[in-house]
Structure formats: structure tokens, C-alpha cells
């Protein structure tokens, strides 16, 4: 190995070793705190009418750092209502796989791999950003995980790819041993927007959800929880 490479790699290995040792002896390193959700998340064309904490099943609540449900209304000849749910979670405790998440939090199933009683449609709405659409019991849903890099994912493969691309940058690796965060930022804001079906066909309601999602997603990109 050339001498100049040795002088570069030795300090780097030292920093990484220091960070690994610190992560073992410091139980608070990399552990995020509960997030205080805002009074409202503005959505263009919608009036915020209420917010409340989500009452998840007791056996799931310990795995959620914070949660909030927002209600919106659109007035006019045909008044509409929209519900937006956000759960601040750690994927190593709560899966970022949409099917597993819906089994746990929407259907209250204990078997996360159980087949869903509806069809999921995954769509890429921007390059590298995805959400899932589905209908259930007279409602249309849009669901996705918003990660710390400001990307939207629907499965573990997408989430892990973002961690490798956005978390393993040289500048972050060099800061990591002296920071209070983990090397891979495993946090996620699981978001789910839903509305009663506007018509027998789901497309008109999906269109409204997608438009609302554009504002919701942009807001969380700019306001993702600090640690």
C-alpha cells in the first residue's frame, strides 16, 4: 500500500472504531426522542378541522415514538373530508413493508405476513419516490414511509437503498463518531391519507389524495423530526 493511502486510511479506521466503541457504551447514541407533532400540516385547498393522537393497539404502542391524526374538510357543492395519519417509528421495530404495516395498524392482525383483503397498487410519483394505493371498506387510501433523506418508500428494499445512498456519505461518516445519531438513520414517518370513495370508481378519489399528498410530502421533507 502506498504511504499516502496509509496516512488517509489509518485515521479513518480510527474514527470508525471510535464510533463503534462509543455506540456500544453509550446507550443513548442513535436513539431518537418522541416528536411533538405540529398543530396542523397545511394542505392546499383543505381546511384543517381537528387533530388527535392515534389510539393504536396496546401491544403496538411501545414501538411508536409519536403519532397524530389530522382531519380536513373541503367545502363546496359536494363537501369532502380527508384523514391524514402520521406515525413516527423506527423500522427495526415497525416494518417499512406496506403489507406488514397495514396488517398491523389498519387491520389489527397479529400475523404481519397475512394476505391483505384488497389489492395494493404501488406507484412512482417522482423519480425514486413511491406510494401505495388501495381501497378498503368504502375508503380510498394512499400510504408510504417518508424517510430522513426526504424520500418516500413502500418497502424495505427501497428504504435500505436510501440509507446506503444518503447515510453512507463521507461527510456523514466522518461526523458520526462525534454525533448523537446512528450511522444509518433508521427513522420513518409512516403516512396514510384516506377519504370516503367519491364515486363507485376509485380514480376520482385517488386523484384528490395524490394532490393532497404533494403538499403533505413537501411539508415533511422540510420538517422531518430532529433527533
C-alpha positions in Angstrom: 0.0 0.0 0.0 1.3 3.4 -0.9 2.3 5.6 2.1 -0.2 8.4 1.3 -3.0 5.9 1.4 -1.9 4.6 4.8 -2.0 8.1 6.2 -5.5 8.6 4.9 -6.9 5.1 5.9 -5.4 4.8 9.4 -7.2 8.0 10.8 -10.4 6.9 9.0 -10.3 3.4 10.6 -9.6 5.1 13.9 -12.6 7.3 13.7 -14.9 4.4 12.7 -13.5 2.3 15.5 -14.1 5.1 18.0 -17.7 5.5 16.8 -18.3 1.7 17.1 -16.9 1.6 20.6 -18.9 4.7 21.6 -22.1 3.2 20.2 -21.6 0.1 22.5 -21.0 2.1 25.7 -23.4 5.0 25.1 -27.0 3.6 25.2 -28.4 6.9 24.1 -26.4 7.1 20.9 -28.7 6.8 17.9 -31.9 6.7 19.8 -34.4 9.4 18.7 -36.8 11.0 21.1 -40.6 11.4 20.7 -41.7 14.1 18.3 -44.1 16.8 19.1 -46.4 16.9 16.1 -47.5 20.4 14.9 -51.0 21.8 15.4 -51.6 21.3 11.7 -49.9 20.3 8.4 -51.3 22.7 5.8 -52.8 21.2 2.6 -53.7 23.5 -0.2 -57.5 23.7 -0.7 -58.3 21.9 2.5 -59.3 23.3 5.9 -57.8 21.7 9.0 -60.6 20.9 11.4 -59.1 18.7 14.1 -56.1 16.7 15.3 -55.7 13.9 17.9 -53.3 11.2 19.0 -53.9 7.8 17.4 -55.1 5.1 19.7 -53.1 2.2 18.4 -53.4 -1.3 20.0 -51.6 -1.5 23.3 -49.2 -4.2 22.1 -48.0 -1.9 19.2 -47.9 1.4 21.0 -44.4 0.9 22.6 -42.9 0.7 19.1 -44.2 4.1 18.0 -42.3 7.2 19.1 -45.3 9.6 18.3 -48.4 9.6 16.3 -51.1 12.0 15.1 -54.3 12.0 13.1 -55.4 15.1 11.2 -58.9 15.8 9.8 -59.5 18.1 6.9 -62.6 19.4 5.1 -63.2 20.8 1.7 -66.4 22.9 1.3 -68.5 23.3 -1.8 -71.4 21.8 -3.6 -70.1 18.4 -2.6 -68.3 18.7 0.8 -65.3 16.3 1.2 -63.4 15.1 4.2 -59.8 13.8 4.4 -58.0 12.0 7.1 -54.2 12.1 7.4 -52.3 9.8 9.8 -48.7 10.0 10.7 -46.7 7.6 12.9 -43.1 8.4 13.9 -41.4 5.0 14.1 -38.1 3.0 13.9 -38.2 0.4 11.1 -36.2 -2.1 13.2 -39.2 -2.1 15.5 -42.0 -1.5 13.0 -41.7 -2.8 9.4 -41.5 -0.4 6.5 -43.1 -3.1 4.3 -46.5 -1.7 3.4 -48.2 -5.1 3.6 -46.9 -5.7 7.1 -47.7 -2.2 8.3 -51.3 -2.4 7.0 -51.8 -5.8 8.7 -50.7 -4.4 12.0 -52.1 -0.9 12.0 -55.1 -0.9 9.7 -56.4 -4.5 10.0 -55.1 -5.2 13.6 -53.7 -8.6 12.6 -51.1 -10.3 14.6 -49.6 -12.1 11.5 -47.8 -9.5 9.6 -47.4 -11.7 6.5 -51.1 -12.5 6.2 -52.6 -11.8 2.8 -54.4 -8.4 2.5 -58.1 -8.4 1.6 -57.5 -5.8 -1.0 -55.1 -5.1 -3.9 -52.1 -2.8 -3.4 -51.1 -0.6 -6.3 -47.6 0.8 -6.0 -46.8 4.0 -8.0 -43.7 6.0 -8.5 -44.9 9.6 -8.3 -41.4 11.2 -8.6 -38.0 9.6 -9.5 -37.1 7.4 -6.6 -40.3 8.2 -4.6 -43.2 5.7 -4.2 -46.5 5.3 -2.5 -49.2 2.6 -2.4 -52.9 3.0 -3.3 -55.7 0.8 -2.2 -59.4 0.8 -1.3 -60.9 -0.8 1.8 -64.4 -0.7 3.3 -65.6 2.2 1.3 -62.5 4.3 1.6 -59.5 5.1 -0.7 -56.1 5.1 0.8 -52.6 6.4 0.0 -49.8 5.1 2.2 -46.0 5.5 2.3 -43.0 5.9 4.6 -41.2 9.2 4.5 -37.6 8.7 5.5 -34.9 11.2 6.9 -33.5 11.8 3.4 -36.8 13.2 2.3 -37.7 10.1 0.1 -40.9 8.2 0.0 -40.8 4.4 0.2 -43.2 1.4 0.3 -40.9 -1.5 1.1 -37.7 -2.4 2.9 -35.6 -2.7 -0.3 -36.3 1.0 -1.2 -35.7 2.1 2.4 -32.4 0.3 2.7 -31.2 1.6 -0.7 -31.8 5.2 0.5 -29.8 4.5 3.7 -26.8 3.3 1.7 -27.1 6.2 -0.7 -27.8 9.1 1.7 -26.4 7.9 5.0 -23.0 6.4 4.0 -21.6 9.7 2.6 -18.1 10.6 3.5 -19.1 13.8 5.3 -21.6 12.0 7.5 -19.3 9.0 8.2 -16.6 11.5 9.4 -19.0 13.3 11.7 -20.7 10.2 13.0 -18.2 9.3 15.8 -18.8 12.7 17.5 -22.6 12.9 16.9 -25.5 11.6 18.9 -27.1 9.8 16.0 -26.6 6.4 14.5 -24.6 5.9 11.3 -27.7 4.7 9.5 -30.7 6.9 10.2 -33.5 4.3 10.7 -36.4 6.7 11.4 -39.6 6.9 9.4 -42.8 9.0 9.3 -45.4 6.4 8.2 -48.1 8.4 6.5 -51.5 7.4 5.4 -54.1 9.6 3.7 -57.7 8.4 3.2 -61.1 9.6 2.0 -64.5 8.1 1.5 -64.8 6.9 -2.0 -66.2 9.8 -4.1 -67.7 7.6 -6.7 -68.1 3.9 -7.3 -64.8 4.1 -9.2 -61.7 4.8 -7.1 -59.8 7.0 -9.7 -61.5 10.4 -8.8 -60.8 9.9 -5.1 -57.2 8.7 -5.8 -56.7 12.0 -7.8 -57.7 14.0 -4.8 -55.4 12.0 -2.5 -52.5 12.4 -4.8 -52.9 16.2 -4.9 -53.1 16.4 -1.1 -50.1 14.1 -0.9 -48.0 16.5 -2.9 -48.4 19.1 -0.1 -48.1 16.6 2.7 -44.9 15.1 1.3 -43.3 18.5 0.6 -44.1 19.7 4.2 -42.5 16.6 5.8 -39.4 16.9 3.5 -38.9 20.4 5.0 -39.9 19.5 8.6 -38.7 15.9 9.3 -38.3 15.4 13.0 -34.9 16.3 14.6 -33.5 13.8 16.9 
